[in-house]
Amino acid sequence: MDAQKPTAKKRKLTDRNLPNAFLQTPEFSADSQMYRDLLDMERRLDWTMTRKRVEVQDALQRIVPTTRTLRIFLSHTVSGQPWQQGVEGGTTVGAESETKANLETGEGIPAWQLRIDGRLLEIPNQRARDRVPPRKFSTLIKQMVVELDRDMHLYPEGNIVEWVRGPNQTQFDGFTIRRKGDTPTKIRIILHLEQQPEQYKVHPELGSLLGVKEDSRVGVVQALWNYIKVQGLQDKVDRRMVRADAHLRPIFGAESVMFQQLPELVNRYLLPPDPIILHYTLNPAVPPPEKPGAWDVEVKLDDSGLKSRMNHAVVQLASETARDLAKLDDEIAMHVQSLNNAHLKRTFLRAFAEDPQQFIQTWLASQSRDLETMLASGPSDSATVRQEDLRRSEFFRLPWVEEAVAVQEGLRLAARAGI
């Protein structure tokens, strides 16, 4: 019976109590550091993945600018003109061709219609699945003014037509302006574009220094900051302070300014952007051209295609995929803990094989400390664990505490997985 006791004790050592025994072995510190490095690498990987996911989600809320081409079409039609009624020089060519004007319906009264249309050109080589519904023309402009060069005494209808986009307004692909008349008319069209992010014209005093004529507010601040870095104007001692050189001194109005004051200074030199001005001549005396006139204008817009792809990758993640990922994370954690336990057992047995006597003494001392800790008691003199030690927070920061928590967590995960 006595011969069987060492075997029984050996099996007990390799089970739940084995970690505390080998905590005092020389191999523990190195192996523990390796394990901590592995956990640290895993934490950094998880943190990087989480940070990237948050960055993409934040990008979905911010404007992702892209440059698109807006093509504007101008055309016109005429009605009731003399050449359409067969009238030449005030005399009728045929009796059937004579048409009387109806003031109530407007039939027979010379008139014309101006049509203003616009659409965004498609991105070349774009995949069909990445295409988004085209935006209406009215969503791309904030304000439109049409000026007609006509005699006010002959045409009292008004020579200025203005349209301003308002909230919850119906969207249009184009605009039609109808007027009466049979004389050539020069038309001036002024368009104020709706751009994202909003663009500004930079005052020449600052624009000539930065080499920027028109940009967003953030773009101008970034250009100014690049100039400060290239010229080395950031104070060497106080990095929040920016010193002014000969070119920036008139702009700052001081020898130095704080970094947080730069956006406010930039705002003083931002002006409304120049509108798009188009000229068109309408001559009702001749048939309208078969093809409309076209003008291309570059506009800054939010990249809805890129946002759609990011939204599909992050926001619209399927619930089944999310559950699978969570299940895989649990399995990875369980396997990592199993590998760590196997490594601890191997180190424990190797230390026992190299020096059994010293190992048994170390293990007995460890068991004594564990017993005193559980019983909350111990000798008053030469005690390994005393009541005052238990009251110290440093006691719970010892290496064996972390290992014991890891073992307990591994047992919980194993029980959860049914192993």
N, C-alpha and C positions, 0 to 999 in steps of 0.2 A: 504493500500500500504506500509505503514511503517512497518507493522508487517511482510511483506514478505522479507524485506531487510536483516535481519540477516540470514535467510535461504539461500538467494542467496549468501551472503558473505561467509557463511559456506561452500557452495559448491565450491566457488572459492578458499578457503583456502586449501581444500583437493585435489585440482587439481595441476596445475603447480607451484603455489606459495607456496605450503605447505612446501617444504624442508627448505626454508630460515627461516620459522617461528620457526621450532623446533630446528634449529641449536643452539639456546641459551638455550635449556632445559637441565637439568642435565642428562637425559638419553642418550643424543646424544653421549657424549664422550665414554661411555661404548659400546653402540651399534656400533659406528663407529669403535672402536678397534676390535670388533668381526668381523665386515665386512672386515676390513683390514687383520685380521688373516686368514680369509677364502680366500681372494685373494692371500695372501702370500703363503698359502698352495698350491693353484692352480698353482701359478707361479713356486714353487719348483717342483711340479709334472711335469709340462711341461718341465722345465729345465732338470730334470732327464731323461725323455724320450728322449729329444733331444740329451743329452750327450751320452746316451747308443747307440742311432742310429749312432752318429758320431764315437763312439768307434768301432762299428761293421764295419762301412765303412773304418775306418783306418786299422782295422785288415785285411780287404780284400786286402789292399795294401802291408801289411807286410807278412813276411814268418811265417807260423804256423807250426813249426817242428813236425814231428812224426817219429817214428822208424819203418822201414819196413825191410823185409827179402828178399834179393836178392839171388836167387838160380842160380848158374852157372853150366852149363853142358859142359863136355868135351867128345868128341867121335871122332872116326876116321874110315875111310874106306880105302881099298887098291884096287889096280887094276894092272893087268899085272904081278903079282907075280908068281914065279915058281910053287907054290902049286896050284895056280888057273889055270895054263896052263898044268898041269899034267906032269911037268918035274921033274925028280929026279936024282940028281947027274950028271946033264948035259946031260943025255940021255933021249930020248923021250919014253914014255910009249906006245904010239900008233902013227901010222902015221898021223891019223886025228887030233891028239892033238898038233902036232908041229905048232907053230905060229911064223912067222917071224916078227921082230920088224920093225915098220914104223917110221922113224925119223921125217917125216914131220907131221904126224897126232898124233904121240905119242902112237899109238896103239901097244900093245905088250911090251912096255917099263915099267918096274916095277915102280910104283909110289904109293903115299898115299895122303890122304886129311885129314887135322885136322879141326874139327868143334868146334867152341866156341859159345855157346848160353847162354842166360840169361833172366830171367823173374822175376818179383816181385810176391811173393806169396800173395794170396788174404787174406784179413783180416777176421778172423773167426767170424761167427755170424753176418755178415754184411748184411743189407737189400739190396734187389736187386735194389731198386730205388736210393740207396746211392752209388752204384758202379759207378766208372768212367772208361773210356777206359784205358787199360793197357799201360804203357809207353814202348817204344822201348828200347832194351838193349843198343844201342849206346848212348842214352840220359843219361844213368846212369854212364858213364865213361868218363873221360877227355882224357885219354891217355892209350894205351895198347902197350906193348912190348913183343914179343915172341922170345925167344932165343932157337936155335936148337944146340944140342951138336953133331956136325958131322965134318968129316974131310973135310977141305976146299979144299984140292987137289982133292978129289974124287967128291965133290959136290960144284962147284963154284957158284951156284945160290945165295948164301948168307944165312947166318945162323941167321940173325936178321931181324925180321919183325916188323915195328913200325906203329902205327895208332894214329893220333892226331885229335880230334874233332875240326872242324872249324865252322864258322858261316854259316847258311843257307845250311847245309850239309844234305844229304839224311840220313834218319834214318833207322837202321837195327835191326833185331832181333838177328842176329848172324854174325860170321865171319868164312870164310873158307880159309885155307892155303893149297896150293898144292905144293908138292915137289916130285922129282924123287928119287928112292932109294929102296933098299930091305934089309937094315940093321937096327937093332934096334936103336932108337933115343930117347934120353932123352930131354924133352921139359920143359922149364921154362917160365911161363906166369906171367907178371907183370902188374897189373891193378891199375890205379889211379882213384879212384871213384869221381864222381860228387855229392857232398852232399849240402843240403840246410837246414840251413845256412852252410857256408863253415866251415869245421872242421880243427883244428890245433893241432899239438902235442906240449904240454907244456914242456918247458925246465925243467929238473929234479930239478934245483935249486929252481924254483918257484912251480913246480908241487908237489914236496914232501911236501912243506909247506901247500899247499891248498888241497892236496889229489886229484888232478886232473891230469890225464895223457893226455887226449884228449878231447877237447870241442871247441865250437865256441868262437869267440872273446868276444861276449857279455857274454857268460857263464863264461869265465875266469875272466872278470872284476867283474861280480856279485859275484863270489867265493871270490875274493880278498876283495870286500867291506864287505861281510859277516864276513870275518876274522877280518877286522878292527873294525866292530861293536861289535863282541864277545869279542875282547881284549880291547875294550874301548880306541882305539887309536885316535879317533877324538877329536880335541882340544875343551876344554870346553868353551873357550871364543870365538875364531874364528872358527866357525863350518866348514869353508872352508879348514882348515888346518888339515892334517893328520900327526900324529907323528909316527916315526918309532921305533919299538922295536928291540931287538937283532937279530931277524930273518929277519925283513924287511930292516934293515939298509944296508946290502950288496946289496939288490935289488934296493932300492931307491938311494943309493949312497949319502945320506944326512940324517940329523936328522929329517927332516920333508919336506913334499911336499904339494902342493895344490891339492885339490880334482880333478880339471880338468886335472891334469897331469897323473892321474892313467891309462887312456887308452893308452897314449903314452908309459908309463913304461911297461905295459903288452905286447905291440907289440914287445918289444925287446926280449921277452922270448917265442914267438910263432914261431914254426918251421913247415915246411910242414909235413903233416901226412905220416905215413909209408904206402907204397902201399900194395895191396893184392898180395901175391906171391903163385902161384899154380904150382905143379910139376906133370908132366904126362909122362909116358913111352909108346912109340909107337913101337910095334914090328910087322913089315909087314910079318914076316915068319909064323905067326899064324893067324887064323881068328880073326877079331875084336870081342870084347865082345858084347853081345846082348843089354845090357843096358848101357847107358853112365854114366860116373862118375859125381857126383854132389857134390857141395860145397855150403854151406849157409853162406852169409855175411850180416851183419846188416848195413844199410845205413840210414842216416838222410835225409828226404825228406819233401817238403812242403805238408801239409795235404790238398790235393785238394778236398777231400770229404767234410771236414768241411767247406772249403771256398765255395763250391757249395751250401751247405745248407744255409750259411749266405747270399750268393748272392741271393738265391731264396727268403729269408725272407726280405731283405732290398732293394737290387738294382732292382730286377725284380718285384717290387710291381705293381700290375695291376693298370692301370689308373682309372678304375671304382672304385676300392677300395680307391684310393687316393681321388677321388671326394667325395665319401661317408664319408670319415673321415673328410674332410673339411666341409661338410654340417653338420655333427654331432657337430663339434667344434662350428660352428655358432649357432646352436640350443642351445647348452649348455650355450654359452655366453648370448644368449637372455633370457633363463630361469633364469640364475643367476641374470641378471639385473632386471627381473620381480620380483623375490623373494626379492631382495633388495628394490625395490620400494614399494612393499607391506609391508615390514618391516618398512620402513620409514613412511608410512601412519599410520600404527598401532601405532607407537611411538608418532606420531604427535597427533592423536586423544586421546591417553591415557593421554598425557601431558595436553591437553585442558580440559579433563574431571576432572583431579585432581585439577587444579587451573585455572579456565577460565579467571579471571581478570589479573593475572600475565602473562598468556599466550598471551592474547590480547595485552597487553602492549609490550611484547617482539616481537610479530609479527608486530605491528605498527612500532617499532624501526627498525626492519629488513626491512620492506617495504620502510621506509624513506631512509635507507642506499642504498637500491637497486635503488630507484628513483634518488637519488643524483649521483649514479655511472653512470646510463644510461644518465643523463642529463649533466654529467661532471660539476656539479655545487653544491654549498652548502653554508651555512652561513659562514661568516668569523670567527665568534666566536662560540665555542662549536659545531663545525661541526663534524658529525660522519665520513664523508669521505671528504677529502680535495684534492685539486689538487696535493699538494706535496706528499700526501699519494699514489695517483694513480701512481705517478712516481717511487715509491719505488717497488722493486721486491718482498719485503716481503708481500705486499698487495695481490699479486696473489698466495701466498702460504697459504692463510687462508683456514680453513676447508671447508667453503662453496663453494670455487672454485672447489675443487675436486668433491664435490657432484653435482654441477651444470654440470660439464663436463660429469659425469656418467649418469645423467638424459638425457642430450642431446644425448649421445651415445645410450642409451636405446631406445629413440624415433626413432633414425635412424635405428637401427636394427629391431624395430617393423614395421616401414614403409617398410623396405626391405623384411620382411617376410610376409607382407600383413595383419598384425594383426591390 
